[in-house]
Amino acid sequence: MLILVHWREEGKWDLLKSLEARGISVTLLQPAFPFPPLSPLNRFCAWLGEFYLPLLAMGRRRQFDIVVSWSMRTGVCFGLLNRLYRSAWKGQHIIQDFHINMARKGLAYQQRLQLLRGAIKGIDCFLCTSTQEADIYSEFFKIQREHICFFPLAPPRHFLGINPCRGRTISFRTAIATATTRR
């Protein structure tokens, strides 16, 4: 699994730990942060990474069964590239943090939505922050409902299978497997 993130991950992320504890091989692709940790230039590096990481991931995607884009912008960029250059790659592209502001009406925002519509065929699974959003986006973008599922931005540790609580716990892998039936 290849996960594209737009922050400096130093091995402390619960999701990463959970996947690795289950024996899932995970590679993180993250932006370069050449400046001191508190430098405002790092915000620019993170923003820029959302555009160049999808390009780097395209060159490496054949090594992975799943590519997860952990931000909307990264997911749209990889989705567009994946749609244009699908080739023989049979993997799944998952976009996490899929959400839009249905109230925004500006021209620039509408153009970004058009880019998103173009990227949809390059995305196999959409993870959003509520079940209500999943229903709305399915109808608005004409995405099959089984390709959209709820996954919280910061899932409770028991949702990742860490420190299990009473009742049923599901892992990220289970959530992904449930949502990624091939089109």
Steps between C-alpha positions, in 0.01 A plus 500: 500500500624847409363793701550856381505744792559874505668529840822388665420155634754372748354158576256616768177466301262245654369386162850428373584307817175302473560400139861399564397300810273297272788424267384738228790648314456878489710755318443868575565759236528842661628842397854610568525748785848653463435781749503504883179351645335835587586673173197641315663374179404147605134586437595581142690170474194311624273679250742440213527134599130454430582552132836328454436195722233366259757522219753305707232248595413441134854382441484261796138381495573165332680395818179534705150352507354808667586869477336718766492877448461655844376840382240619255744690278747211485216258424363710217846542344576127524147418381544713187839344425367152574207555265720630221771235541311196633718253306526149640494601868227302674537665840250707691518876552336617821441864587468574869353828629258525208274797563376807323316813603160474333424864589791656309401650167805695375637444149841382624335244727274377222808451281662293776184288514533443124855373557365273771235364264777422251698317767214282627561218251859482626385446860371162614392579855400821677531533878299786645428633847132404539246256364278793403781642285538160334134504393520860376821449302376176347202683355678825413798340321319185375738273692375155592417510870709193579810693390451765769525428869537674832845510657560763770787745460645398835352159569488387858785267583260206536376562143854421385501186712733656758397444863178320407182613671185302566309404192618464142809684383594538138836578354591745228565201276148367565350841426696517175416142397132569559503810284729400214304260291637530148293708257 
